[in-house]
């Protein structure tokens, strides 16, 4: 009989307990009122089998976790079953919570899908999708069928969204014959959430499935109709999509605004001032008014005249205003807000943010706890927080920050109209897991993103911060200068952030009528700036504000546009390529309704109505296709061909001596031998910028032969010159490029093949 030496600390369903006397294992379970057949014991991170429980001798230093689990609402005779999730990363965590009677396996995402070789939509029979087993998933499905044969019950635990519901539906169709199949849904992978889901299993929600089917069918109708048209009219390998093309239009429209912008000159004047006594630091005051009117200086001559007039006048404090300003907390993150914050703070592209968040959601090994889901589901547009999580975070704030940081009642935030309120906001599953406490178990990227999520959630349930702001109006003749200062009087919600959200920048103590010392006064030339190019953060924000796409689609949209070379990254900006502009112009001209922002947003609302059971999916698709097919027929007949297959150049092919020509490919224009395909010599089009390393070649834009990864700039003199740079260098930054290893994967077949 196994004996526990005392004192020993155990963890029961996540709660620590200290044993004060010895127990055999049987005695311990009896003391805790836990039936032996409904328990799992983890010793030092390893789940023990029933045989091992009888053999293993536990020592005082062992880390013991006991999980008392509930068998999914099943009768005792039906205990256990096959649990299918999407990702293998979840299996270990969920199995730990369910115990040895359950087998947890992964479908590896979709198993059933539309065929890639054809449209796969029977338009004449109510747009019936022609689903097939995916070629690379046949073995996975076969393995799942073998496992399902051995179980009476099947639990489908795919992600809690439309796509997860559709995957579950397909799995039920393939595996469910003669079986009791249930859907279990949880927004976080924790013991409590999993237990509740298995206590209350449910049926497949066909409204969710139909909403996903409608999206899939409409997107397939658009993509598999427009892409061949673009191949014919522009160049092979191009693609278009119902949402991606509208998002691309946003980027192209912004670029046109930037190119059309005419900057206007204006000037500002700043005075550096200080008190006559007291040794206080100097401060800056900016010119606000001239002769009682708002200062507007358009030319250097006027700026110099104002400066000459002001610098000979005494600078006298005319008025001081003091006020308190609240810094209210923001809601916990939704998907779009997390993507925006992760880009602005961490410079994570949207796709990277979602990849790292997926790891945190599915489970990370955190020491003695073993594998644990650290955040709630990361695809959500809701700011709702469960009552249990609110109670936990309020207790945490009171204990760790003080009661003065805790509002009298929880802060409640309102989600936008179409938000899925069954979901929660993105938050830590246990606020007690402070970032610094688990940093050793996380990768640097996981730690950064978890910290961002944890800080935002804790901050969202705190009192507002209080800032003391001071404004001083300072007269110099008829010129009025203004200085501002602020300091944090009460941190409130700002205290949760590991980084400084507000810096103290107070003014020195000033009195009305006080004369100040002028240290210097300077004019500054400025030019009005065009709208900023989109970044990942601002594009996601624009998509959300216009109702284009949903939380699950923001990151894939940007990834698709960059991989198709419709946009490229320059620094942190998203810039449309020549190809992206050309394709957008054609689509706007011939598919004006499809490319309309409001029309795209209305389609998202139609999909929401399907999910809510307020309309049926076939009718929505039929209404869309009736409009789209008319535009498609017109475009097939009238759209001009813009291919420029043989734009001549002055270059001669160094391999065969034939003329080199400029062609269009999926990555834009490139230089190719006119003798192709007999001669496969091809290279990127020169940017016209001389190589800063060798001075002989010119820089060209390249992509790896695989087509993956970011584009880069290399020298035409490669391999003699190995200069590369992530962005096109200016004269001032040319030295950013560095010699590299040989780029053997870069050269190769005609770029148009890609």
N, C-alpha and C positions, 0 to 999 in steps of 0.2 A: 504494500500500500504506500503510495507516494505521500510524503509529508512535506509541508511548507515550514521552513525555519522562520522564526520571528525575531525581531519585527521585520515585516516585508511589505513593500508598497505594491499594490496592484492597481490596474486601471480597468474599471468595469463600465462598459459602454461609454468610454471616454472620460469617466469621472474617476479621479484618484481616490483610493481608499487605503488606509494603513491598518494592517492586521496586528492585533495586540497579543494574540496567542496562536499556538500551533494548530493547524488543521490538516487533516488528510485532504486530498482533492475532493473525495466524496463528501467529507464533512464540511468543507468550505462551500461547495455548491448547495448543500442542504441549509447551511447557515444563511446563505444569500437567497434562499427560496428559488433556486434556478434548477429546472429539470435537466438531467445530464444529457438527454437526447436533443436539447435545444440550446447547445452552447458550443462555442469555439474558443480555444485557448491559443494565444500566440505567445511564444517564448523567444525573447531576444530577436523579434522580427520575423520568426518563422511560425506558420500555422501548424499545429501538431495534429496528427491523425489520432483516431481513437486508440489505436494500438500504442502509439507513442505516449499517450496520456498515462497509460498504465505503467509504462516502463521508465519514463523520465523522472529523474530525481531533481527537484528544484532547489536552488541554493539562494541564500539571502540576497546576493547581488544580482540575481537574475531580474530581467524586466519582463513582467507578466501582464498580459492584457487578456481579459475575459470578455467575450462578446456574447450576450444573451440575445438570440435572434428569434424573429417570428416568421413562420413559414409561409408567407405570401397569401394569407387568407385561406389557405388550403386546409382540408381536414387532416387529421393526424395520419390517416392512411395514405394521403397524397403528398406528404411532406417532401420538399425538395423539388427539383425540376431543372430544366435547361433555361438559362438566362442568356439572352443575346443582346449585346451592346454593339455600337458601331466601331469603337476603337479598342485595340488590345490594351492600351494604356489604362483603361478603366477596370480591366478584369480583376487585377490583384486587389484593388481597393474594395470593389463591390463583393468579391468572394469572401474577403475578410469579414464583412458585415453580415453575410448570409449564412456562412458556415459550410461544413463539408457535405451536406446533403444536396447542395446546389452545384451545378457545373456552370461556370460563366465563360462564355466564348464571344468572339467578335466576328461581325459580318464584314469588317473592313470597308464600311461605307455601303454604297449602293451595290446590289447584286443584279437587279433587274433595271434595265434602262431602254431608251429608244436606240435603234441601231445607228451607228455612225455612217454607214455606207449609203443611206437614203433618208428621206424625210421621216418616214415611219409614222405618218398621220393619215388615217383614212378620212379624207375631207368629206367624201360623199356619204359616209355613215356616221354622222354626228361627231366627226373629228376624233374617232376612236384611236387611241394610241396603240401602236403595234410593238408592244414590249417584247424584249428578248433577254435571255440570260447573257450578261456581259462575258465576252470571250475570256478575259483574265480572271473571271470569278466562278468559272464552272467547277473547279476543284474545291473552292471555298464552299459553294452550295452543296456539293456532294458530301463534304465533311460534315456540314451542318445537318444534312438529312440523316447521316449515320448516327450522329449524336442524338437527334430528335427521336429516332426509333427506340432509344433506350429510356425515354422519359415520358411520363404521362402528361406532364404539364410543361408548357413553354411560356416563358415571360419575355416579352419584347421590350427592352429598356433602351431603345434608341433615343437620340437627342430630343428634347422637349420643344420641337418646332415643326413647321409644315414638312420640311424635308425628312425629319426623323419619323414623322407619322407615316409618310409615304413609304419609307424604307420598311417600317414595321408592317405595313399593309402587304407589301410584296412578299415579305418573309412569311406572313401568315398564309398567303395564297400558296406558297411553295411547300411549307412545312406543316401546316395546320390540319391536314386531313386526318380525322379520327383522334385528334388531340384537343385538350383544353388549352386554348391560347388566350393569354391576357396581355394587355398593354400596361406597363408600369412607367410612371413619369415622375422624375424628380429634378428640381432646378439646382440642386447641389449634391455632391457625392459625399454625404456624411451618414453616420450610423442612424441618426434620427430620421433624416429625409428618406433614406432607403427603406428603413423599417416601415414608415408610414405608407410609402408607395406600395410595398408588398402586402400590407394589411388591407389596402383598398385598391386592388387591381381593377382595370376597367376594359372596355372594348375599344377597338380602333375608332378614332374620331374621323368619320368619313368626310365631314365638312373640311377639316384640315387637309385631308388627302386630296379632295377635289380642288381646293385652292391651289395646292402644289401642282396638281395635274394641269389646271388651267394655265398657270404660269409657264410650265414646261412646254405645253402645246403651243401657246402663243409665241414664246421665244423660239421654238423650233420652226414655226411657220415663217417668222421673220428671217431668222438666220439662214435657213436653207433655201430661202427665195432670193434674198438680197446678195448673199455671198457669190453665187454663180453669176449674177448680173454684174457685179464688180469685177469678177475675173474676166468677163467678156469685154467690158468697157474700159477698164483701167489696167489691171494686171493680175496675174495668177497669184493664188495664195492669200488674197485679201478676205476680210470678214466684216460683217456688220451685225449688229444686234439691237433688239428693241430698246434696251436700257443703255448699253455701252455707247451706242452711237449718239444718244441724246446727251450723255455725260461728256462725250468728246466735243459736242457742239458748244457746251459751256466753256471748255478750254479754248476752242477756236474763236468764239465770240470775244472772249477776254483778250486774246492776242490781237484781234483786230482793233479793239479799243485802245490797246497799248500802242500799236503802230500808227493809229490815226491821231494820237494825242499830241498836241502842240504845247510844249512847256512855256510857262510865263514866268518872267523874272520878278522876284520881290525881295525885299530887304528887311531885316530885323536889327534892332539895336539893343545891346545888353550892357549894363553897367555893373561892375564889381564894386561893392560897397562894404564898409565896416564901421563899427562904432568908434567914436573918438577915444573912449577909455574902456578898460575892463579886459582887454586881451582876448576878446571873442573872435572866432574865425570870421573871415569875410563871407559874403553871400552874393548871389546874382539877382538882379532885378531887371525885368524885361520891359521895354517900351510898350505901353498899351494905348495911350491916347496922346493926340497933339491938338491943343486948343479945344479940348472937350470932345473931339471926334476920334473915332477908332483909328489908330495909326495904320496907314496904308501907304507903303513906300515902294514904288515900282522901279526906281532907277538909282544908280550910285550917286548922282548929283544931289538928289533930294536927301538921301541918307547922310551924305557928308554935311549938308547944310543943317539938318536937324542935329547931328552930332556936335557941330561947331557951336550951335546955339545952346545946347544943353550942358556941355562940359564946363561952361563958364558960370553956370548958375549953381547956387547952393542946393544940395539934395536934402530935402526936409520931409520927415515922416508926416504925412497928412492924416492918414486914417489907418487904424488897425482893426481887423475883424477876426473874431475867434468863433469857431463852431466845432461841434462834435459830429462826427460822421460815422455811421454804422457800416461795417463790412459784414453783410449777411452771409451765412453759409450757403453753399450751392448744394444741389441734390447729389446723391451718389450717382455713379456713372451709368449711362446707357452705352450701347455699343458705339454710337457715333461720337459721343462726348469723350469716351475713353480713347478712341482713335485720334481725336483732335488733341487731347492732352498729351498722349504719348508722343505725338509728333512734335508738339510745341516744347515739351519739357525734355524728352529723351531723344528726339529726332528719329523715332521709329517710324518707318513707312507703315501704312495701314495693314498690309499683309503680314508684316513682322509682328505687329501688335496682336493680331488675331492668332498667329501661330504660338506665341508665348503664352497668351491667355488660355489657349486650349490645353497646354501642358499644366497650367496651374489648376484648371478646372478638373481635368481627368485624374490627377493624382501625382503627388511628389513624395518620395520617401523622406520623412522628417524625423529621423532618429528613432527613439523608442516608440513613437506613435505608428511607425511603419508608413505605408502608403496612405496619403490623405488628400482629398480634394480641398484645395486652399481657397478657391473662389466659387461663386455661383456661376450659373450658365452665362456665357459671355456674348450671346447673341440676343439682345433684348432692347426694346424701346420703352420699357417701363422704369419708373423711379420708385415703384412700390417696395416696401421693406416689410418682412414678416414681423408679427408681434414678438416672436421669440428673439429675433435678431435685434429688435428695438430695445427690448428689455436688457439683453446682454450688453449692448453698447452703452446704454445709459448707466448701468452699474459700473462698467469699465471707466467711463468718463468721471463719474463721481469719485471713484477710488483713486484714479491715477492723476487727475487734473484738479479735482476739488469741486464741491457742490456749486460754487459760483459759476462754473463753466457749463452747468447742466440747466437747460430750459425747464420751466415748470411742467411742460408736457412735451411729448416727442414732436419734433419738426416733421410735418407732413407735406409732401410735395405732390404736385398734380402732374400726371403724365399727359402727353399730348393726346389728341382726340383718338387716333387710330391705334394707340399702344395696346399691346397684348397684356392685360392686367393679370393674367394667370402667371406671368413671369414676374420675377423680381428684378430690381436693379442689380448691377454688378457690385458685389461686396465680398469681403472675406467671410468664409464659412464660420470662422471662430475669431472674434476680434481680439481674444486673448493671445493669439499668435502674432505678436508684434514683429514687424520686419526684422529688427535687429536680433530677435531671439531665434529666428530660423534662417538667417542669412547663410550660415555655414552649409545648409542643405540645398541651397538654390544656386543656379547659375547666375552670373552677373545680370543677364537680361531678365531672368525670372525675378530676381530680387528687386530690380528697378521698377518693373511693372507692378509687382505685388505691393511695393511701398506706395506707389501712386494710388492704387485701388484702396489700400488700407487707410491712408491719410485722408482721402476724399470721403470715405464712409464715416470715419470717426468725426471729422470736421462737420459733416452734414447734420450731426445731432448735437452740436454745441451751441452756446450762446453766440450772438454776433460779436465781432471784434469792434472796439471803439477807437477811432482815430481822432486825435486832437489836431485840428487844422487851423493855421493862422495865415492871414493875408495882410500884407502891408502895402498901402499905396504911398508912393514917394514922389513928391513934386520937384521938378527942376525947371523953373520958369513955367512955361505953358505946356511942358512935357510931363506926362504922368507915367511913372514906372511902377511895376508891380512885382513884389517878391512873395513867394509862398513857402511855407514849411509845414511839416507834419511830424507827429510822433505817435507811436502806438501806446494808447493809455491803458487799454485792456485787450490782451491778445484774443480772447474768445476762441472762435473757430480757427483762427490763424495758428494757434498753438499746436494743432495736430500735424502741421507740415514740418517735415525734416529740413526743408530749405526755407530761407527767408522769403516770406510773401510780401512783407512790407518793411522797408528800411526807414529808420528814423532819420529825418532831415530837418531838424527844427531850425527856426530863425533865432538869432540872439534876442535877448530881451530888449524890445524897442518901446519908445514912448512917443505919443503924438506930439508934434512940434520939435522933435529932436533932429538936429542937423548931423548928417553922416559924412564920412570921409569918402571921397571918390578915389578909388585906386586906379581904375582904368575904365574906359568906355569904348566899345568897339562895334562897328557895323558888320553884319554877316549877310552875304549874298545867298539867295536860295532860288530854286526853280520849282514850280509846281510839278508834282509827280503823277504819272499815269496810274491807273488801277494796278495793284500788285498782281503778278502772275499767281495762279493757283499753286498751293502746296497740297500735300496729302490732307492736312488738317482743314484748310479752307475749302477744298473741293468736297470733302465729306460733309462739311457744314452746309455748303450750297445744295448738295444733293438732298440732304435731309430737309432743309427749308423749303425746297421746291416739291418735296414729296416724291422724288425720283428714287426708286429702289427701296430696299428695306435693310435692316441691320445686317443680315447675312450676305448682302450683295455689295456693300460699299467697297470692301477691300478687293474682292474679285474684279470689280469694274476697273479699278486703277491698274491692277496687275495685268488684265487683258489688254488694256490700251497701251501699256508700256511694252508688253511682250510682242504685240502686233506692230510696234514701231509707229503707232499713230501719235504718241506723245513720247517725249524723252525727258529725263531728269537733267536739269542744269543747276548744279548746286542743290538747293532744296526746292527749286521751282519745277513745275510741270509745264513743258513747252510743246505745242503741237508741231509735228514735223510737216514738211511739204506734202507728204502723202496724206497725213491726217487732215490737213486743210482741204486738199483736193476731194477726198472722199466725203467730207462733211458738206462741202458746197454742192456736190452732186445729189446727196441725199436730201438736203434742205430744198433744193430746186424741184425734185421729182416726188419727194415723200414728205411734203410740208406738214401734214397732219401727224404722221408717225414721229417726226422730229420736233413736234411742238411740246414744250415743257408741261403745259396744263393737260394735254391729252395723255401724256405718260403718267402724270400724277393721278388722273382720273382712273386709269387702268389699275393702279395700285389700290385705289379705293374699291373698285369692283372686286378685286381679289379678296379684300378684307370682308366684303359682303358675303362672298362665297364661304369664307371661313366661319362667319357668324350664322350661316344657314339661311340667309335672307334672299339669296338668289342661287340659281343653278349654273354650273360651270359651262355646260355646252352652250347655253344661251349667250353667255359673256363672250366665249370664243367666236361664236357665229357672228355676233355683232361686230367684233373687231375685224374678222376676216372679210366681211362684206365691204368695209371701207378700204382695207389694205389691198385686197385683190384688184380693185379698180385702179389704184395708184400703180400697182405692179405691172398691170397690162399696159398702161400708158407709158411707163418708164421703159419697158422692154422695146416699145416701138419708137420712142422719141429720144431717149437718152443718147447724148453724143458719145462717141468713142474718143477717149483722151489719151490713149496709149501713144507713147513716143518711142517706138521700138528702135529707131535708127537715127537718133539725133547725132549729127556728125561732130567729130572733134579733130584737133590737129595732131593727135597722138597716133603713133604706129605701134602695133603689137610687137613687143620685143621677142615673142616666141615664134611667130609665123610671118610677120611683115605686113599683115593686112591692117586696114584702118580700125581704130578703136571707136566705138560708138557709145552713146549714153542710152541706157535702158531703164525701164521701171521694174521694180521687184517688190516683194512684200515688205522690204525694209526701205523703200524709197528708191531714189535714182542711184545708179551705179555705172561704172565704166566696164564694158565688155568687148571682147574681140568680135568683129563682124563675121568672123569665120566660125562662131559657135554654132553647132556643138562639136564640130571637128576640132576646133581649138577652144579649150576651156579657160583661157586666160581671162580673168576678171579681177577688178579691184574697186575699192570704194572711191567715191567722187572726192576730189581734193577740196579742202575748205579754203584754200588760198592763203593759209597761214604758214609761214616758214617754220621749220623745225627749230626750236630754241637750243637743241643739243648739238646737232651736226651742222645746221645752217644750210645744208644742201637740199634735203628733201622738204616736202610739204606735209602738213598734218591731214590725215584722213580719219573719218569716223568708222569704227569697226565694231563688229560683234564677234564673240567666240563662234567657232564653227558649229557648235551644238545649238546656237541660237539662244542659249540661256544666259542669264546674268545681264549686268548692265553693259551698255555700249561704252566704248572708250576711244581715245584718240591716239593714233600711232603714226609713225613716220613712214613716208613712201620709200625711204631708203632701207627699210627693214629687209634682210636681217643684219646689214652692216650697221644700222643705227637702231637701237632698241628702246628709244624714248617712248614712253606711254604716259597718259594723263587722264584723269577721270572727267575733266572738263576742258574745253578749248581755252588754252592759256592766253591771257593778254600779255603785253610786254612786261607789265609789272609782276605778273605771277608765273611767268614762263618756267621758272626754276622749280615749280611744283612737280613737274614731270621727273621721273626717275628711270634710270636704266632698269631693264627687267630681264628675266629669263627669256630664252627664245620663245616666240609665240607660234609654235608649230601648229596649234589648233586653229589659228586665225585664217591662214590662206586656204585655198581649196577650190571647190566647185563654184560655178556661176552663182553669185548671191541671189539671183532670181529664183533659184531652185528651192531656197529656204522657206 
